[in-house]
Amino acid sequence: MMLRVLPHFAGFIGPALLLVGAFLGGWWTLLPVAFIFGFLPVLDDRVGRHDENPAGSSRGPRFLWDAPLWLWVPAQLALIAFVLRRVSGGQAGWLETVGLTISLGVVNGSMGIVIAHELMHRTGRFPRALAEILMASVSYAHFCVEHVYGHHRNVATPRDPATSRHGETIFAFLVRSIAGGAVSAWRLEADRVARTKTPVWRLHNARLRMPIVTALMYAAVVAAFGLPGAALFFAQGFVAVVLLEITNYLEHYGLERREIGPGRYETVGPQHSWNSSHLVSNAYLFNLARHSDHHFLASRPYEMLRHWDDTVAPQLPAGYPAMLLAALVPPLWFRIMDPRVAAWRQTEAARAATVPRS
């Protein structure tokens, strides 16, 4: 049992490398970046895909699978405090300051947000509170609302700011998704508050609670590390958010749900997310890249996510780390992905021809 759980502690390699890089200084401060975007793509390519699906409905005691999720929260907060203490006092050189800030953002974006994503889909208050803490630590708490109640409902439709369109560059998408996600979260929570008659000035209202939690974090950072610490806290969060949104970009690029009536779309299925079952990156990312199954059933815990083959879901040609790098070079991205989008649309058109529109 523990042998199956242990690979998902691989995410703690990032913080360990950040600490090593901080000790060595200089360019070594970028060790986590080199590991995630240099070493992991190579391992993904060498090891390849793992298409086997979990057997049965349970894989042992729940707390064993939840342990790495819970442990990450204090680990991330401690890591942020360590880096801010190291670089905000003016003792670190510019290279160490930039390297540690970028590495912290990459670690928090590649692991912290992934773990928050898993927790925000849980039903209990405790995991959702942990998700909000993690997202507030990168100044993006509203994602907990927009992702669960907006993105999962509107994915692969024009209504979803987090679904990238065919031919859209990553840079245009970043602006649209970040701005659109904030607006969507506000509207969704306003609708929920009105529908449930929740008092506006109670903390049950996320429009009040999430800004307060974020403001308290900034206040604590300013008290401990001054305004330079707050600037660095914002900068690492910006890096993490950009990494999150690039991930959004590659997960649904060019995929569309069939409109079955005015403003009505077919039910979300595995075919509306790009799937990737590369073994190494999925062990690191808590099976996030098995995204087709996640959108098919968002409540399914990460260890139970299934692989869908290419007759059911479109497949990315590489793991997430490699595809993230490709997305940053639009001509390369379009060359890799546009033929796959066209082929998948043909597959979906042929399937739709045999399915009634109502």
C-alpha positions in Angstrom: 0.0 0.0 0.0 2.7 2.5 1.0 4.6 1.7 -2.2 1.6 3.1 -4.1 1.4 6.2 -1.9 5.1 7.1 -1.8 5.4 8.4 -5.4 3.0 11.2 -4.6 5.4 12.5 -2.1 7.7 13.3 -5.1 6.3 16.9 -5.0 8.4 17.5 -1.9 11.5 17.2 -4.1 10.8 20.8 -5.2 11.1 22.4 -1.7 14.1 20.3 -1.0 15.9 21.5 -4.1 14.9 25.1 -3.3 16.6 24.7 0.1 19.7 23.2 -1.5 19.8 26.0 -4.0 19.4 28.7 -1.3 22.4 27.1 0.5 24.6 27.0 -2.6 23.5 30.4 -3.9 24.0 31.8 -7.4 22.5 30.0 -10.3 21.8 27.0 -8.0 18.8 28.9 -6.7 17.0 27.8 -10.0 17.4 24.1 -9.2 13.6 23.5 -8.8 13.0 25.1 -12.2 15.7 22.9 -13.8 14.2 19.8 -12.2 10.6 20.5 -13.2 11.2 21.7 -16.7 14.5 19.9 -17.5 14.6 16.6 -15.7 10.9 15.7 -15.6 10.3 16.0 -19.3 13.3 13.7 -20.0 12.0 11.2 -17.5 8.6 11.4 -19.0 10.0 10.7 -22.4 12.2 7.8 -21.2 9.6 6.1 -18.9 6.6 6.8 -21.1 2.9 6.4 -20.4 1.2 4.3 -17.7 -2.3 3.5 -18.9 -3.2 1.0 -16.2 -6.3 2.0 -14.2 -6.8 1.6 -10.5 -8.7 -1.5 -9.5 -11.9 -1.4 -7.4 -13.4 1.5 -5.5 -10.8 2.0 -2.8 -7.0 1.9 -2.5 -6.6 1.6 1.2 -7.0 4.0 4.2 -8.0 7.4 3.1 -5.6 9.2 5.4 -2.6 7.7 3.7 -3.6 9.3 0.4 -4.5 12.6 2.1 -1.3 12.8 4.1 0.8 14.5 1.4 -2.0 17.0 0.7 -2.3 18.0 4.4 1.5 18.1 5.0 2.0 20.4 2.0 0.1 23.3 3.6 2.5 23.9 6.5 5.4 23.1 4.2 4.4 25.7 1.7 3.8 28.4 4.3 7.2 27.6 5.9 8.9 27.7 2.5 7.4 31.1 1.8 8.6 32.4 5.1 12.1 31.0 4.6 12.5 32.6 1.2 11.1 36.0 2.2 13.4 36.0 5.2 16.4 35.1 3.0 15.8 37.7 0.3 13.9 40.6 1.9 16.6 41.9 4.2 18.8 43.2 1.4 21.6 40.6 2.1 20.9 38.5 -1.0 22.3 39.5 -4.4 20.0 40.2 -7.3 20.6 36.7 -8.8 19.8 34.9 -5.6 16.7 37.1 -5.1 15.4 36.5 -8.6 16.3 32.8 -8.6 14.6 32.1 -5.2 11.5 34.1 -6.1 11.0 32.4 -9.4 11.8 28.9 -7.9 9.3 29.6 -5.0 6.6 30.5 -7.5 7.3 27.5 -9.7 7.2 25.2 -6.7 4.0 26.7 -5.4 2.5 26.7 -8.8 3.4 23.2 -9.8 2.6 21.6 -6.4 0.7 24.0 -4.1 -1.9 24.9 -6.6 -2.2 21.3 -7.8 -2.8 20.2 -4.2 -5.3 23.1 -3.6 -7.1 22.0 -6.8 -7.5 18.5 -5.3 -8.7 19.9 -2.0 -11.2 22.4 -3.3 -13.1 19.5 -5.0 -13.6 17.8 -1.6 -16.9 18.1 0.2 -15.7 18.9 3.8 -15.0 22.3 5.2 -11.5 21.4 6.3 -10.0 20.4 2.9 -11.7 23.4 1.3 -10.3 25.7 4.0 -6.8 24.3 3.3 -7.4 25.0 -0.5 -8.3 28.6 0.3 -5.2 29.0 2.4 -3.0 27.7 -0.4 -4.6 29.8 -3.0 -4.5 32.9 -0.9 -0.8 32.4 -0.4 -0.4 33.0 -4.2 -3.0 35.9 -4.1 -5.5 33.9 -6.2 -8.1 32.7 -3.6 -11.1 33.4 -6.0 -9.9 30.5 -8.1 -11.6 28.2 -5.5 -15.0 29.6 -6.6 -14.5 30.1 -10.3 -12.8 26.7 -10.9 -15.3 24.5 -9.1 -18.6 26.4 -9.9 -17.6 28.1 -13.2 -15.0 26.2 -15.1 -16.4 22.7 -14.4 -19.8 23.9 -15.5 -18.8 25.9 -18.6 -15.7 24.1 -19.8 -15.2 23.8 -23.5 -17.8 26.5 -24.2 -17.5 30.2 -25.0 -18.7 31.0 -21.5 -15.5 29.6 -19.9 -12.6 32.0 -19.6 -10.3 29.1 -18.7 -10.9 27.2 -21.9 -8.3 28.2 -24.6 -9.6 28.6 -28.1 -8.2 27.1 -31.2 -5.5 29.5 -32.6 -5.3 31.5 -29.4 -1.8 32.2 -28.2 -0.8 31.6 -24.6 -0.2 35.3 -24.1 -3.7 36.3 -25.3 -5.2 33.5 -23.2 -3.4 34.6 -20.0 -5.0 38.1 -20.1 -8.4 36.7 -20.9 -8.4 33.9 -18.4 -7.0 35.9 -15.4 -9.3 38.8 -15.9 -12.3 36.7 -16.9 -11.8 34.3 -14.0 -11.9 37.1 -11.4 -15.1 38.5 -12.9 -16.7 35.1 -13.1 -15.8 34.2 -9.5 -17.4 37.5 -8.3 -20.6 36.9 -10.3 -20.9 33.3 -9.2 -20.6 34.1 -5.6 -23.0 37.0 -5.8 -25.5 34.7 -7.4 -25.0 32.1 -4.7 -25.3 34.6 -1.9 -28.5 36.0 -3.4 -29.9 32.5 -4.0 -29.2 31.2 -0.5 -30.0 34.5 1.2 -26.6 34.5 2.9 -25.9 37.8 4.7 -23.4 39.8 2.7 -21.3 40.7 5.8 -20.8 37.1 7.0 -17.7 35.1 6.3 -19.8 32.5 4.5 -19.7 35.1 1.6 -16.5 34.3 -0.2 -16.4 37.8 -1.7 -15.7 39.0 1.9 -13.8 36.0 3.3 -11.2 35.5 0.6 -10.1 39.2 0.4 -9.8 39.2 4.2 -7.7 36.0 4.3 -5.5 37.4 1.5 -5.2 40.8 3.3 -4.2 39.1 6.5 -1.5 37.2 4.7 -0.1 40.4 3.3 -0.3 42.1 6.7 1.6 39.2 8.3 4.2 39.4 5.5 4.6 43.2 5.9 4.9 42.9 9.7 7.6 40.2 9.4 9.5 41.2 6.3 8.5 44.8 5.4 7.3 46.1 2.1 10.1 44.4 0.1 8.8 41.1 1.5 5.3 41.9 0.4 6.6 42.7 -3.1 8.4 39.4 -3.3 5.3 37.6 -1.9 3.3 39.1 -4.7 6.0 38.2 -7.3 6.1 34.5 -6.3 2.3 34.4 -6.4 2.3 35.9 -9.9 4.8 33.2 -11.1 2.6 30.5 -9.6 -0.6 31.9 -11.2 1.0 32.1 -14.6 2.0 28.5 -14.3 -1.6 27.6 -13.3 -3.0 29.4 -16.3 -0.6 27.9 -18.7 -1.7 24.5 -17.4 -5.3 25.6 -18.0 -4.3 26.6 -21.6 -3.0 23.1 -22.5 -5.8 21.1 -20.8 -8.6 22.2 -23.1 -7.0 23.8 -26.1 -9.3 23.9 -29.1 -11.9 21.5 -27.6 -15.6 22.4 -27.8 -18.8 20.9 -26.5 -21.5 20.4 -29.0 -24.4 22.9 -28.8 -27.6 21.0 -28.6 -29.9 24.0 -28.4 -29.7 27.8 -27.9 -27.3 28.3 -25.0 -27.4 24.5 -24.2 -24.4 22.2 -24.5 -23.9 18.5 -24.3 -22.8 17.0 -21.0 -19.1 17.3 -20.1 -17.3 14.1 -20.9 -13.7 12.8 -21.2 -13.6 14.1 -24.8 -13.5 17.7 -23.6 -10.1 17.6 -21.9 -6.7 16.6 -23.2 -5.5 13.5 -21.4 -1.9 12.6 -20.5 -1.0 9.4 -18.6 2.8 9.9 -18.6 3.9 8.0 -15.4 6.5 10.4 -14.0 4.7 13.7 -14.3 1.5 12.2 -13.0 3.2 10.8 -9.9 4.6 14.4 -9.4 1.3 16.1 -10.1 -1.1 13.9 -8.2 -2.5 12.5 -11.5 -3.6 16.0 -12.6 -2.8 15.1 -16.2 -5.5 12.4 -16.2 -7.6 15.4 -16.8 -10.2 13.8 -18.9 -11.4 11.6 -16.0 -11.3 14.6 -13.6 -13.8 16.5 -15.7 -15.9 13.4 -16.2 -16.2 13.0 -12.4 -14.7 15.9 -10.5 -15.3 14.3 -7.1 -13.0 11.3 -7.9 -9.9 11.5 -5.7 -6.6 11.8 -7.4 -5.4 8.2 -6.8 -8.5 6.8 -8.5 -8.4 8.9 -11.7 -8.5 6.7 -14.8 -6.8 6.7 -18.1 -9.1 7.1 -21.2 -7.7 5.8 -24.4 -7.6 7.8 -27.7 -10.9 6.4 -28.9 -12.6 8.3 -26.0 -10.4 11.3 -25.1 -7.8 13.3 -27.0 -4.2 12.6 -26.0 -1.3 15.0 -25.4 1.9 13.8 -27.1 4.0 14.5 -23.9 3.6 15.1 -20.2 2.6 18.4 -18.7 6.2 19.8 -18.1 7.1 19.4 -21.8 3.8 20.7 -23.0 4.0 23.8 -20.8 7.3 24.7 -22.4 5.9 24.2 -25.9 3.0 26.5 -25.1 5.4 29.3 -24.5 6.5 29.2 -28.1 3.2 29.7 -30.1 4.5 28.6 -33.5 5.8 25.3 -32.0 2.6 24.8 -30.0 0.4 25.3 -33.1 2.5 23.0 -35.1 2.2 20.3 -32.5 -1.4 20.8 -31.4 -3.4 22.1 -34.4 -3.3 18.9 -36.4 -4.4 17.0 -33.3 -7.3 19.4 -32.7 -8.4 19.0 -36.4 -8.2 15.2 -36.1 -10.1 15.2 -32.9 -12.8 17.5 -34.3 -13.3 15.0 -37.2 -13.6 12.2 -34.7 -16.2 14.2 -32.7 -18.1 15.2 -35.8 -18.4 11.6 -36.9 -19.6 10.6 -33.4 -22.1 13.5 -33.3 -23.6 12.4 -36.6 -24.9 9.3 -34.9 -26.2 11.1 -31.7 -29.5 13.0 -31.6 -29.2 16.8 -30.9 -31.9 16.8 -28.2 
